[in-house]
Protein backbone atom coordinates (compact mmCIF):
# COMPACT_ATOMS: atom_id res chain seq x y z
CA UNK A 1 0.00 0.00 0.00
CA UNK A 2 2.72 2.51 0.89
CA UNK A 3 4.41 1.87 -2.48
CA UNK A 4 1.21 2.74 -4.31
CA UNK A 5 -0.15 5.68 -2.32
CA UNK A 6 2.66 6.66 0.03
CA UNK A 7 2.70 6.67 3.79
CA UNK A 8 -0.84 7.07 5.18
CA UNK A 9 -1.45 10.03 7.45
CA UNK A 10 -4.31 11.73 9.22
CA UNK A 11 -5.08 15.21 10.39
CA UNK A 12 -7.54 16.14 13.10
CA UNK A 13 -9.32 19.48 12.86
CA UNK A 14 -11.64 20.88 15.50
CA UNK A 15 -13.46 24.20 15.24
CA UNK A 16 -16.00 25.84 17.49
CA UNK A 17 -17.44 27.74 14.54
CA UNK A 18 -18.99 26.04 11.50
CA UNK A 19 -18.01 29.11 9.44
CA UNK A 20 -14.38 28.66 10.47
CA UNK A 21 -14.52 24.93 9.67
CA UNK A 22 -16.00 25.59 6.23
CA UNK A 23 -13.42 28.29 5.44
CA UNK A 24 -10.55 26.06 6.55
CA UNK A 25 -11.78 23.00 4.64
CA UNK A 26 -12.44 25.01 1.47
CA UNK A 27 -8.80 26.07 1.58
CA UNK A 28 -7.28 22.68 2.47
CA UNK A 29 -9.39 20.06 0.66
CA UNK A 30 -9.09 21.02 -3.03
CA UNK A 31 -6.84 18.47 -4.72
CA UNK A 32 -6.64 16.23 -1.64
CA UNK A 33 -7.17 12.55 -2.34
CA UNK A 34 -8.50 11.23 0.92
CA UNK A 35 -11.41 10.77 3.26
CA UNK A 36 -13.20 13.16 5.59
CA UNK A 37 -14.68 11.70 8.76
CA UNK A 38 -17.26 14.24 9.92
CA UNK A 39 -17.28 12.64 13.37
CA UNK A 40 -21.05 12.51 12.91
CA UNK A 41 -21.49 9.05 11.37
CA UNK A 42 -20.26 9.89 7.85
CA UNK A 43 -17.01 9.25 6.04
CA UNK A 44 -16.90 10.89 2.61
CA UNK A 45 -14.34 11.31 -0.14
CA UNK A 46 -12.70 14.72 0.27
CA UNK A 47 -13.93 15.84 -3.16
CA UNK A 48 -17.50 14.72 -2.36
CA UNK A 49 -17.43 16.51 0.99
CA UNK A 50 -16.10 19.70 -0.62
CA UNK A 51 -18.80 19.55 -3.32
CA UNK A 52 -21.46 19.31 -0.60
CA UNK A 53 -19.96 22.29 1.24
CA UNK A 54 -19.96 24.31 -1.98
CA UNK A 55 -23.47 23.24 -3.00
CA UNK A 56 -25.00 23.65 0.48
CA UNK A 57 -22.85 26.28 2.23
CA UNK A 58 -25.22 26.62 5.21
CA UNK A 59 -25.52 22.88 5.84
CA UNK A 60 -24.44 21.78 9.29
CA UNK A 61 -23.02 18.27 8.80
CA UNK A 62 -23.35 17.68 12.55
CA UNK A 63 -27.14 17.74 12.18
CA UNK A 64 -27.93 16.87 8.54
CA UNK A 65 -26.39 13.76 6.96
CA UNK A 66 -25.50 13.93 3.28
CA UNK A 67 -28.02 11.13 2.63
CA UNK A 68 -30.80 13.58 3.60
CA UNK A 69 -29.81 15.96 0.78
CA UNK A 70 -31.36 15.92 -2.68
N, C-alpha and C positions, 0 to 999 in steps of 0.2 A: 504494500500500500504506500509506504513512504517513497518508494522509487517512482510511483506513478503520480502521486499528488503532493509529495513533500511531507514534511513533518506536520502532523495535525496540531492545531492550537485552538484555544478558546479565549474569548474576551467576555468579561462580565461588565455590564453597564447598568447602573441604577440611577434613576432620576426622580426627583419629587414632582417635577412638572412634566406633563405630557407634551407641552409645547417644546420644552428643552429636549426631551427624548426624540421627538419627531425631527427637530432641527439637527441634532447630532447624527441620527441614523440616515437622514437625507444626505449628509455630507460624507459619511463613512461607507455606506453600503454600495453605492454605484460601482460596478465592476467586481465586487466581491463574489467569489464562488463559494458559498457556504450555506449554513442553516441559521435561522433565527429562532431561538426558543423564547417565546413571549413570557414564559413563566406563568402562563394562564391557559394551560392545556393545549397549546398549539406549537408545532414546530414547522416552520415554513422555509422554503428556499429564500435566500436573501433577495433575489430579484422579484419573487412573488410578493414578499412582504413589502418591499419598496413600492411596487405597483399599487398595492392596496393603500399605502400611506398617501401616495400621490392622487389616487382616485377618490379616496374618502379621507381628506385631511383632518376632519373633526372626529373620526372614529376613535374610540377608546378601546384598544384591544384587550384591556383588562375586563371589559364588560360585554363586548360584542365579538363573538368568534367570527372568523372569516367565513365559516359555513353559513352564517345567517345573512350574508350579503348577497345581493343579486348579481 
